């Protein structure tokens, strides 16, 4: 990086811009996940079977994961053709308004079938924005990083996940404590959706003050931009896309089992109060946040692939013990269970962005990294709350653990096959 570039993009501004965007995006995403369990089944779907309403709500939750690859392709195209900065701003402005619109949406009792239809449309908009957000934030960090600190820089966008979740859970917890159930269902749940507009403006202000990354400027200078990045990725980097996607499946699978599924199961089958379980999840998020920088340091020293392998093996073992660990009905044991799972999540999630960015050349990196990440989201997260709930209800909680271990096994095989692609830079 030249002195001019360093002055134009000081480290604090780079890391703040990559962190604030993913924090906002994940805050928006998580408030939907929480509301999909606690609120939407009661407000946006016909009264009747509560289980059917919950499953329908979780289906709209899944919709965003199918929108993510489309967002990755669209925003990735402009990110690889026009630049990282402008695309990041556009991604932020796609998800933010979608989230605010959900907060303003009338219920099923007011507008009938139009309510779940509009909910699905705005949820799709959330996924579209997040599909373009994550890859750009990772590239903003890693393409400005020294060679021996790429995983360290690349973990700052990843930190947006636990921070966004903590803000989401804390918001819902405060609302639950200060409002009656009637007030919360009537208007309280809408507050975090509408208030996210303030966070978007903060993120927009920071991102408008950054300049383009040195690696994209080099691509422009060397006239290396491709006409249609998504076509180039699938035509020339098919193996890389396949292995990168499979390697990240466990990341999504573990996270949404430990957040959406456990919240639903814990507050229904295990009869925890909403407030006590949200506290347990907030505590576990601290371990998630702790695991991310630890994994980044280790990934810079020992290699991204090695760090992902070790954490995936840990998740495989964790899945085998999920049922006895989570079914005790003891809140302290549940906190330990949640914290253990989320620590493993942090150790796995920290180097993911850097690992995916490094296996693609700069001219298609935005598209390639984003597509791998979002396709893994479809396979590892989109239907996970739905499938986990169905498995637990029909066959018992142990099968949720087997489901997790199976996903971890797939990622382990992919990581072993991708060792030559994920080489640590010296």
Steps between C-alpha positions, in 0.01 A plus 500: 500500500642839409528793735228681304262210534574464868419866556184475293383187682640509855477167683237617748271620222542178302423277794215722622340500154523121470375445857215751511343374181487136599385597850206688351423229249510223757300705750230536236521134414487378860208711609309324225619160625389580855166642388446198273486285813341736753268728300430421135315167552240691702471815287559413136342160457145367546403398852481125545774246552791680681756249372385553140520879545852473643613279213348743247681787671828307490441440129500878439818511708652252254401715201782749557761229463372427149518874425862520617662332195302732271626793705853355485479477120353850452714687751799280422473603135517869586757440775735334250416743218445837667673467837455389858401834654197592287370144514525486878295819527235356265480174697449690824223707344323187376469319829433804722172614337379138480544465875322827577212396272451180702466711813222702335312202355133453604406162647294216350197615699519838322582421137453123482709285267686807376685514834703177462554578129652842578695348788654252256583778249677716757676196642625431148635856491687438824667195350581681177685773690688262729606296196697799378604641837711225650742442211566869451568557870747210506681630191513851639690361799718231340596698188634775725683258734871419532576147378574365847178643650234419243301274732523761776364773275249258349353416839362852554203449265444168676478678835191675366312172546523470882474876547190517283349204681575651842334826397199308369461277805558789741236707321240224518593426860452864605170518317384179666588634844342842453183399319214263558453214252206690352707816448792302359280321245307817419789737423812426709651248256489766227741734680831325411395465135422870466794613716743315272469799265722697739769233482484503122571873490803453725632224275433706189691797642808287575500318167469815293830617654711203387687464171537203267717203602858478359439156345196615303688810384773264376240292313372818332852621419593167341166485315423158648128549564279232344172582324274262693669390826235243594549317169877509542475359852293198398691444174855528632472438876239225530705284739581801717132599528398144585765443769467850646125455536525155658771614741274772643178297537579417864535868586138570410362173629646544847403864531133463415460189711654685795289813452165459324436132571611504865296817567190336358558162670616652828196726538251233389605141571733585792271774638765767562372854519580720203707736719712228665582333169592829336741561789654156442543585131653839575756337731584249229555785252791621714669163444420529129667841493800364696552211259525725193825691583655186652437310176631792292833503685533122463399514134773755423755280677388149407289548187133557425437141393650354816291728722181414315580128517558500875184699572290282266620187678402663831152574361465139382567376855272766650212379283525150644445638851239764410192313631617409854661844535189696397216290641569531874261789563769654724568862404865494614570189295322663208722810530809276493355316201428823311841647586689189391320487168552870432870486596540229236303723266743787555803278443348383174355831381803724561717393203215419258501838326875509447508137385229552237648830378846351450394212277367730226701740280435871557304553176220262612560498873191695605274270300679175584533552875144631528351212301687234699383654825139546393466159336626350825225701669235325288639156576595561861248750634195574288295201611697418816249640754216329311680166461640502854154568644350223285773251600467582870121477489478181292807302606646666808772749589796263432424519127563873502850421626549236232390756242769741626770230505412393147542857376834528682619177335423645155700814583793296629515304174486822297775662706724197454441519124567877499829500692698599191264794435506647851870562545616737770690794357844563647 
